[in-house]
């Protein structure tokens, strides 16, 4: 359970899972099998994990393309989202992990994002927009390293 050896849930996902279990289970004292097509609960957990990650990735990519596509056009948005470097992808993954593991991590990431927004706003609008567009153009090229 969460980050401590205590039996009490201490992570938001533990608390949410326990609340959902209480709300949906008619007999919470009895363990239920992991739902899925296999009789092996480990296989069902892997299947559920793959499905959740796939749906999450597809929805994230769709939203990113939609947000960029409104301003830059759908083809440019597709190229920019799909041609990210492995460094960009790993950095985003790492920051997300830090932000979701603990409250201090979430505060640190939120503070860093707020500082970046304040920095961008302190520059002239034209300069900030030009800088962002330059990165996106470079990222949309297949052979880019951004």
C-alpha positions as CSV (number, residue, x, y, z in Angstrom):
1,X,0.0,0.0,0.0
2,X,1.6,3.2,-1.1
3,X,5.0,4.3,0.2
4,X,5.0,3.0,3.8
5,X,4.9,-0.4,5.5
6,X,1.7,0.5,7.3
7,X,-1.5,-1.3,6.4
8,X,-3.4,2.0,6.2
9,X,-3.6,3.4,2.6
10,X,-1.5,6.5,2.2
11,X,-1.6,7.1,-1.5
12,X,-4.5,8.7,-3.3
13,X,-4.8,5.7,-5.6
14,X,-5.0,3.4,-2.6
15,X,-7.8,5.5,-1.1
16,X,-9.7,5.7,-4.4
17,X,-9.4,2.0,-4.9
18,X,-10.6,1.3,-1.4
19,X,-13.6,3.7,-1.8
20,X,-14.5,2.1,-5.2
21,X,-14.2,-1.4,-3.7
22,X,-16.6,-0.4,-0.8
23,X,-19.1,1.2,-3.2
24,X,-19.2,-1.6,-5.7
25,X,-18.6,-4.8,-3.8
26,X,-21.5,-6.5,-2.0
27,X,-19.1,-8.5,0.2
28,X,-15.9,-6.5,0.7
29,X,-14.5,-9.0,3.3
30,X,-14.2,-11.7,0.6
31,X,-11.5,-11.4,-2.0
32,X,-12.8,-11.3,-5.6
33,X,-10.9,-12.7,-8.6
34,X,-9.2,-10.2,-10.9
35,X,-11.7,-9.7,-13.7
36,X,-10.6,-10.8,-17.2
37,X,-10.8,-13.6,-19.8
38,X,-8.2,-15.9,-18.1
39,X,-8.5,-18.0,-15.0
40,X,-5.0,-16.8,-14.1
41,X,-5.2,-13.5,-12.2
42,X,-1.7,-12.5,-13.2
43,X,-2.5,-12.8,-16.8
44,X,-5.7,-10.8,-16.3
45,X,-3.7,-8.1,-14.5
46,X,-1.3,-7.9,-17.5
47,X,-4.2,-7.7,-20.0
48,X,-5.9,-5.0,-17.9
49,X,-2.6,-3.0,-17.7
50,X,-1.9,-3.2,-21.4
51,X,-5.5,-2.1,-22.2
52,X,-5.4,0.8,-19.8
53,X,-2.0,2.0,-21.1
54,X,-3.1,1.7,-24.7
55,X,-6.3,3.6,-24.1
56,X,-4.4,6.3,-22.1
57,X,-1.8,6.7,-24.9
58,X,-4.4,6.8,-27.7
59,X,-6.4,9.4,-25.8
60,X,-3.3,11.5,-24.9
61,X,-2.1,11.5,-28.5
62,X,-5.6,12.4,-29.8
63,X,-5.9,15.3,-27.5
64,X,-2.4,16.6,-28.3
65,X,-3.0,16.4,-32.0
66,X,-6.4,18.2,-31.6
67,X,-4.8,21.0,-29.5
68,X,-2.0,21.6,-32.0
69,X,-4.2,21.0,-35.0
70,X,-6.5,23.9,-34.1
71,X,-3.6,26.4,-34.6
72,X,-1.2,24.7,-37.0
73,X,-3.3,22.3,-39.0
74,X,-3.8,18.5,-38.7
75,X,-0.8,17.3,-40.7
76,X,1.6,19.5,-38.8
77,X,0.1,18.4,-35.5
78,X,0.4,14.8,-36.5
79,X,4.1,15.2,-37.5
80,X,4.9,17.2,-34.4
81,X,3.3,14.7,-32.0
82,X,4.5,11.5,-33.7
83,X,8.2,12.6,-34.3
84,X,9.1,13.2,-30.7
85,X,12.6,12.1,-29.7
86,X,13.2,9.4,-27.1
87,X,14.7,12.0,-24.8
88,X,11.5,14.1,-25.0
89,X,9.4,11.1,-24.3
90,X,11.5,9.9,-21.4
91,X,11.6,13.3,-19.9
92,X,7.8,13.6,-20.0
93,X,7.5,10.2,-18.5
94,X,9.9,10.9,-15.7
95,X,8.3,14.2,-14.8
96,X,4.9,12.5,-14.8
97,X,6.2,9.8,-12.5
98,X,7.6,12.4,-10.0
99,X,4.3,14.4,-10.1
100,X,2.1,11.3,-9.4
101,X,4.2,9.6,-6.8
102,X,3.9,12.0,-3.9
103,X,2.4,15.4,-2.9
104,X,5.9,17.0,-2.7
105,X,6.6,15.7,-6.2
106,X,3.3,17.2,-7.5
107,X,4.1,20.5,-5.8
108,X,7.6,20.5,-7.3
109,X,6.4,19.8,-10.8
110,X,3.5,22.2,-10.6
111,X,5.9,24.9,-9.3
112,X,8.3,24.3,-12.2
113,X,5.5,24.5,-14.7
114,X,4.2,27.7,-13.2
115,X,7.7,29.2,-13.3
116,X,8.0,28.2,-17.0
117,X,4.7,29.9,-17.7
118,X,5.8,33.1,-15.8
119,X,9.2,33.0,-17.7
120,X,7.4,32.7,-21.1
121,X,5.0,35.6,-20.2
122,X,7.9,37.8,-19.1
123,X,9.3,37.6,-22.6
124,X,7.5,39.5,-25.4
125,X,4.6,37.5,-26.8
126,X,6.2,37.5,-30.3
127,X,9.5,36.2,-29.0
128,X,7.9,33.4,-26.9
129,X,5.5,32.4,-29.8
130,X,8.4,32.4,-32.3
131,X,10.5,30.2,-29.9
132,X,7.7,27.7,-29.4
133,X,6.9,27.6,-33.1
134,X,10.6,27.0,-33.9
135,X,10.7,24.0,-31.6
136,X,7.5,22.6,-33.0
137,X,8.7,23.0,-36.6
138,X,11.9,21.2,-35.7
139,X,10.0,18.5,-33.9
140,X,7.7,17.9,-36.9
141,X,10.6,17.0,-39.2
142,X,11.2,13.3,-39.3
143,X,15.0,13.5,-38.9
144,X,15.0,15.9,-35.9
145,X,16.5,15.2,-32.6
146,X,14.1,17.3,-30.5
